[in-house]
């Protein structure tokens, strides 16, 4: 009877609603103590070096970071609280993994988790709230997640697998080892899947498939390049929504990549080893069951697939006759395949989660122009030097092999590949029928602007849609924002960005096209800071530094490229010093002490090696010198001039002093009290020896040829006494004047030019050098059609083609270091303390520019600068991010004309500006 009483039912529903609302209100009061003027919750939450909700994370003790909301009325953080729990529900109750409680601190980045170490596979949920400058709490941030990968070899049940004909016992041929292997296994899914994780790696490269589809459409050349004898990376993929009830198929093709076959110019024999796959699929069902599918001898393999040859340097050969329709699906007939062979995982090579984003396809680019079509050979121009592979859609003839070659530039109108040296960089496609085909290489990559296609159906008129460039690079977040009133400076900016994109290919390459493509440490140390201004590459550099640590010798020696392969076996000053320079520069920009702690022992080991290569604190270490200095003076018939004219011992001693100084600075940050006094004394001794060994009382060089780099090193690294710096500056400026206000610097000296001249009040000279049009200069390359930065200042000219001296990569980022001055000089943005908690803004003005703008995304938010000059009158807008303060320095400003946000002001009022946007106007006396 009661159930038919509608009035009673309404009363019950109303009562339940009231109870629910009261409970919800109480919960909100408990979880979100919002005040009337409460700050907005933190945003941009991340862990480690910028990972958002990572899957397959690598740290068991993660670091947490966030930013204050840009649209919050609050200015600064005074405290924070981080909670970490094993479920969302527990965040609202016990935060069972860790609760920092309210912690008085303005820090918003790199806060270390202090709970019990997280374990492999573990998923954690976290959130943060903050208190502002008025001690008002925010509500909680949105909940974020961390899910770890497999942290230890003990977590792997899988074995390495491959085709039995690649077993080294059978002494397989080089051709067989260069052929891609195809591996597959079917399995049954029964029950509702809660989650499915694929952990996968390879000795070489892998391309995984699930039920006939690619696991990832964007990831390529995985897992990447590490010191394979010590560590190989793994990736984690979420396959929860990709599995079906009943039969499923997991498959992968693999090739040698950086692990097998030849590496670099001369190295091949030591790399005649087979590629191997390692995979582990873990399926968790709603009912609690866990099934694990692993690579073992139950998998099937074939070498009879379409990729007949794959090489990093030499390209790929694809035979359409050997295509296997549906080979990665459940319906495929694998009866002619053979059982895979296995190798135990062991403990000698650590399998670790990949600690930075993999190489991915970042964009597609259409052909800009069909350059020529003669004798069945078509040349396409994409208008941009880049890295990746082309996706072809072309007409073919049955049995007629298509050949695709690559070039960076035309040499006097002709297709030219000699600067690739021994790298064949050629793809082949053998069609099994006439008609239209589509083909994209899988296990190779190319540095190129032009492609040449031959062997196609020449009766068909070529079309721009025959080829599409798939641009590939490590998946870095580009935020380069500098632009100016000068078109060539803007083109230079884009060239540098493309040089970075092209060479950030899992590791920092020197070049992406010829038979080298190595992680040269000298190139890396000069480019680390400018790259940080242009992209979020902290994770990229941190990951590479782990490889550097793994490659350091017991005597402290650092190879000249990382990962190391047998080719050049000596250490070089200016190159090995990357191990002190890169960690310190990253610390200054991020404020993350972890980067110093991780690398401190390596830094000390390198100092020990420096000491062994020195006598009386003067270096006799080998060096590449000021590499590719323009207009070198050849000292003998065997001198090709590549190492420049700066005294090698002087270079080595200057870098010895610099590495000691940076290690000393790191010791102070890390409170390594036992090292501070000894390093300080050693630094003083090296400085004294440097001065006495190389210079007289008037700073004339005692032995060798005076170069711009001679004095740049001493000034940049503070090796001259304070009362003699003016002499060194006069020497430097004199040498620049003798060169008709042109630079005469190579890889080591060029990055120091702008830093030293600005520090000495001569930014006018930086402007003159930057805007030079003739060789050697940055604009010289632009005037000759460059779309990336070059290895030599004169690698190429439109009239003469390639420089006959060799070493002519047209995609080298080293001279792109000038972009640092775009941000630190022209915009004037520098950290007043590590991590930009305090910011200096001191823009440098010159008559060459009427306006410039840009910004940098600090750990706290973006600092922005935009300025315009009209008849000596400055109009500037500055944005100071939340939780920071800024000092704006305008030494040449006429104080009487200064206004801030429309109000008369003084230069002193430009100090310690709180967060906000400021419109500044003043007359500037240039």
PyMOL commands that set and color helices and strands:
alter all, ss='L'
color gray80, all
select helices_A, chain A and resi 2-4+6-31+88-91+153-155+164-166+168-170+174-177+269-271+320-322+418-420+464-466+487-503+521-534+538-551+578-590+594-612+648-669+673-694+708-716+722-738+747-759+763-770+778-783+814-826+907-910
alter helices_A, ss='H'
color red, helices_A
select strands_A, chain A and resi 43-47+55-57+63-67+77-85+98-99+103-104+111-112+123-132+144-148+160-162+181-189+193-203+205-210+213-214+231-238+246-255+276-285+290-294+300-302+307-311+315-319+338-339+341-343+350-353+359-366+369-374+377-396+401-407+410-411+414-415+426-430+435-440+446-454+467-474+477-478+483-484+535-536+614-615+618-619+796-797+801-802+829-831+838-841+851-858+861-870+873-880+885-888+893-900+903-904+916-924
alter strands_A, ss='S'
color yellow, strands_A
deselect
rebuild
show_as cartoon
